[in-house]
Amino acid sequence: MDHFKNRSVIIATKHRKEAAIAQVLEAQLGVKTVVPEQFDTDQFGTFSGEVERKDDPITTARVKCMKALELFGGDLVVASEGSFGAHPEVPMVQSDEEWIMLLDRKNGWEIVGRALSLETNFAGRAVAEYEGLERFAQEAGFPDHGLILRDKENSIAQLYKGIQDWGILQEIFEKMRKEHGSIWVETDMRALYNPTRMKVIGQATQNLVERIKSLCPQCAAPGFWIHNVERGLPCAQCGAATHGISRFIWSCQQCGHHEARPNPDKTVEEPMYCFQCNP
């Protein structure tokens, strides 16, 4: 896009997220990506708990962007933040939600991309025998995916991160087991130690680009996107309103223009989701 072509964009990362972000932005927006050295994003929170994340993911991504501009100059920056845990809609299933923000200080734009994926190895377990540790490691995709060992869940008293070698894993485990009897093992969710997460960050980046390319029909600013929904899709059998989405509300954060657009995927809901036909 002409708004971004040939501009330099800082990728505010410590954990090599440029591997999932840089090529997408360069190929589709025509920007030149820059990764500053020694930018410590751990100061805004760590998954392993040494530093508590004080804000929600979007706020944290914004703080990263602003700090990077303060330290390194420029007027265009991207930063991402992830969260792991129970899927918001699918019971008993873990998920990875990734957010990535583009902050354009020159034009006053803030655009956010998102990806929600069931593809994650996010897990943790107490183990007392090496066989149990070995089984967990195999399930987690080790050694391509890194592991963390602790003396107990959520403890930072004894903490080993970024383990990606079977010999080192066993050596640390045996040492800790002598001291504690059992240990806590968990997946290392930092992007450079987790190829599965890196893939989802790439998906979020693609979503960001799609949002950037979606221009407001009123003011032509990028980022015209769905920000709400209207429910009440009629039942295909009786016509009663259901909880299904009937319209998507598209809006512009710059000028406030919004449009209600019909659900492009379906015009009626299955009777099984109707409160009248299937109470």
N, C-alpha and C positions, 0 to 999 in steps of 0.2 A: 504494500500500500504506500501511496505517496507520502502519507503522514510520517512514515517510519523509514522509508527507503534511505539507505546509506547512513543512518544514524547509529551511534554506538549505544548499546544497551548493556548495563552491568547485570551480571547474574550473581546475586547475593547469596553465595553458598560456601560452606566449608567442606561439605561431604560429597563433592564431585557431581552434583546434580546437573551440571552442564552437559553430562553425557546423555541426559534425556531431554534437555531443553534447547541447547544451542542450535543444533541442526534444524529443528522444527522452525524456530524463529528466523534463522538466517534464510532458509529456503522459501518460507512463505511470506515473510514480511520485508525481506531485503535488508535486514539490519546487520550490524557487525557486533558480535557478542564479545564481552570482556569479562574475565573472571579475576577479581582482585585477589592478591595473595594475602594470607593471614587475616581474613575477615572471620572473626569468631562468632558464628551464629549460636554457639552453645550458651552464650550469655543470655539468650532469650528463652532458654529451656532445653532440657535434654530428656530423651525418652527413658534413659536409665535412672533418672531421678536425682542426680547430683544438683541440678539447677531446676527449680520448679517453673513451669511455664505459667505466667501470671494471667495471660489473656487467651481469648479464643483464637482459633487458627487464622482467621482473616485479619484480626487486629495484629497478631504476631507477624504475619507476612508484611503488613503495612509498616510496622516498626522496623523490620529488617530493611525494607526498601528505603525508608527515610534515613536510617543510620548509614547505609551504604552511600547514599548521595552526600550525606554530611562528611563522611570520611574521604571519599574518592572523587567527589565532584560529578559533573555531568547532569543530565536532565531526564534520563530514561533508565529504568531499572526494573528487574523482575526478581521476585522471591517466592518461595513456596513453603508450605507447612502442611504436615499430615497429622491425622488422628487415627487411632486404631481401637477397635472394640466391637461391641455388639452392633450388628446391622440395624439401621433404624426401622426397617420394614420386615426383614426376614428373621423370625425367631431362632435363637440358639445358634446363630451363625456369626462368625467374626468377619469384619470388613476393614478395608483401608479407604479412608476418605482423604483425598489430596486437594489442596487449594493452591492456586498460583496467581499472584497479583502482578499486573503491569502498572507501574506508576509513571505517568508522563508529566513531569513538572512543567515542561514547556507549554503544553496545551491544557493543563489542569484536568487530565483524565486519569481515572482509576478504574481498571477493568480486571475482573476476576474470573478465572477458569476453575472448573471443578471436575473431579472424577471420583466416583464411588464404585469400588470393586470388591467382589467376593474373593478375588485372587489375592490371598495373603497367607503367610505362614505364621502370623502373629500368635504366639503361644508361650507358655511357661509351665514348669513342672518341678516338683521336689523329687530328687532321686537319691537313693542310698547305695546303689550298685552301679558299676560301670556299664553293665548290660542295659540298664534302664536309660542311662545317659546316651549310649550308642543308639538305642532305638529312637529316642527323641531327636537326636542329631540327624538321623536318616530321614525321619518324617519332615524335618525342617529344611531339608535340601542342603545340608552341610556336606562338604566345606565351601561350596559356592556361596551359600548364605552363612553369614557369621553368627556366632553364639556369644552369649554373656553368661558367666558363672558368678554367683553370689553365695555368701554364707547362708542367707535366708531371703525369702521373698521381700522385695522392696528395700532391702538393706543396702547401704552404701559403705558399710564398714569394711567389707572385703569384696572387691568388685573387679572382675577381669572382663574386658570388652574386646570386641573385634577378633575373636578366636576363629581361625580358618584352617587349622592344621590338626589332624588326628592325634599326632604325637603330643603336641602342646596341650590339646584338650584333655587327654588322659593324664598328663603330668600334673596339670593344675587341679584336676578333679581329685586325684589321689592325695595330693597335698592338703586340699581343703577337707576331704573326708576324714583324714586323720585328726583334724582339729575339731570338726563339727558333727561328724557322724553321717550327715546327709547334707546336700547342697541344693541350691535352686538354679535351674538352667532355664534360659529364655532366649528367644530369637533377638538378634541385634537388628533393630529396625532402622538404623541409620542407612541412608540411601546407598552409600558406597559399599556397605556390607550386605545389601539386600536387593538382588537383581529383580525380584518380583515387585518390590515397592518401586524401584526405578522405572519399571514398565508402566506402572499406574501414574507416576509423575509425568511420563511422556504422554499419556492419555489426557491428563489435565492440561498439559501444554497445548495439545491439539484443540481441546475445547476452548482454551483461551484465544487461540488464533481464530477459531470460528466466530467467537463473540466479537473480536476486534473487527472482523470483516463484515459483521452485520451492522449496517449503518442506519441511524435514525432517519425515517422518512421526512421528518420535520426539519431537523437541524444538521443532518448528515454526520453527526458525531458517531464514532465507533462504540460498540458495546450495547447496541439495542437488542435486548434479550428478554426471555421469560423471567418474570419476577413474582408471579402469582398465578393462581388457577381459579376457575369457577367450576363448581361441581353441580351435578343434577342431570347427567346424561340420561336420556329416557330409556326405559326398559324396552327391549326388542319385542316383548310379548304383550305387556299391558300398557306401556307408555308412561308409567309412573317414574318420577324422578328418582335416580339412584345416587350413590356416592361417586360414581364415575365422573371423570373430568369432561366437561362439555366445552369449555373454552380456556385458552391460555392467555394470560395477560402479559403482553410485551410492553416494556417501558424503557425510556431513556433517562439515564441518571443526570444528563446535562441540562436538558430543557424541560423535562417532566412529561413529555408527550407519551401517551400510552394507547394501546389498541387491544381489543379483545378479539382473538382469532379462534375460529372453531377448531376443535380437536381434529388434526389431520389424519389420525389413525383409525378412528371409528366414530360413527354417528349415533349408535345405540349400544346399550350395555346388555350383556348376557343375563337372562332371567335368573340364573343362580346367584347373581349379586343384587337382585331386587328385593327390597324389604317386603313388597306386596306378594310377589310370586314365591319367594323363599324366605318367609319370616323367621 
